Amino acid sequence: MKQSSRALAALLVLSLLLPLAGCGATEPLPEPVPTPPSAYLPYVGDYTLFGVRHGDYIVDPAALEPEIRSVLHLEDGGLGTLEINDEAGRIGSWLISGDRIVLNPGESAMSGLYRDGIVILYMDDGGTLYYAAGDADLSEFTLVGREEYAEILAAEALAEAEREEKRRIEEMGKPSVPGEYFLYSTKRGELVTFEEEYPAEDGMRLTLREDGSGELILSFGTVELDWTLDETIFSFRDRSGFLGELSGVLKDVGVIALAMKNADGNVVYTFRRPAAEPDGDAAKTPDPDADTRR
């Protein structure tokens, strides 16, 4: 009886399989239709920020203060994210057509250029960000490092101070005397020497304050002063009494000739504002007698 039951079960299984095998032999399954490749796939990946535009320079993000870290993630299907430092924003859609890339087409669109794994994004505030895929060739980009960037910022700050001083002088129609003057030349007897590196942050300079006080930084130290100006003639008082007789002349807008007379003889220092230029040889080699005459 048990053997009959087992045989019946085997026949039932076989009867179920045979029709399938027969059908498979006479009616083959259709070939799968190939899915067309995604138009996004060639551009999918991570693009890391490697440069930030500053004027005519592309600055290494590590040289900025604070440092900027950013990754652009482009996902298949036109989605993605943009990470900047510890913040991340979702990209609702993106597209690349030719050499143009657009993130979030619509009201908050951000556009730029794409070529050979390089993404260049233009910001609303005028800034430009440079991103690159891991295998992109960056040889055409020259990056500015931390030290060079600091020099660029210092030069720009000095240039802006010069422009501001010129604007202020033009608006007032007369020189604004208080301020910082850097050493331009030194005259001892007939010998005149000039500062080659002007202005030097740690060099000799004359500072005149609004309240009539000031300081003179020379090679041997700093001296506190009091000053007054009568038209173009300065009167100086050395609070320490160390320097001896001091007087000065406002030679030009932003140019002061300071005469010092002591036991060592006469020395004339010419100081100037960054925006000022001594006018002619007379300013470069002032006459000590003329500078001290009231």
Summary of the structure (lengths in Angstrom):
residues: 294
radius of gyration: 38.9
end to end distance: 142.8
largest distance: 142.8
contacts: 748
relative contact order: 0.09
helix: 23%
strand: 41%
